Amino acid sequence: TSTLQNPVVVYNAPGTYNVTLDATNGFGTGVTTITAMITVLPEITNNSITDDQLYCVTSVSDTLQGTFPIGGSGVYTYQWSRSYTSATTGFVELGIATNQDYFHGTINQDIWFYREISSTNCKDTSNVLFIDFVTLPPVVITNTGGTLTVPDLGYSYQWYFGGSPIGGATDTFYVATASGSY
């Protein structure tokens, strides 16, 4: 309720509100009620994306997944943005990235992402996701009497023969059983 000529009314809870106007002047009083004039939508929540990730040289990233939001009108548009600079600056919108999830493809440097959701006049921005690009040191393989070894650098290992993985060969050493390319 207000006696101001141009009142400002704040609606703090989602819902649909009727507006009533009582106007009085020298000729009398008039009342007009407009049904369902104001609709207040709930804020958008549940907008989070995949946790930070670690990738090696020219790895193909996993699909960046976003939760399904709650709130707004229930109809959502998505816009993913990325930055090669930091978690707070240098972001640009990815014009083709307008789905709930986003597949970036090959990663060849550190990169940050976030997702903005719009629903009618409501907007929300997700957490920022960091993909850490790591360059692995070169692997030096030593052959001592048919036992192949690599330094234990704390990584996981898989030995290959002729381009195919050797089942169970996941240690820092492998005893070669045939001549060929390991």
Summary of the structure (lengths in Angstrom):
residues: 182
radius of gyration: 29.7
end to end distance: 82.2
largest distance: 110.8
contacts: 399
relative contact order: 0.15
helix: 0%
strand: 43%
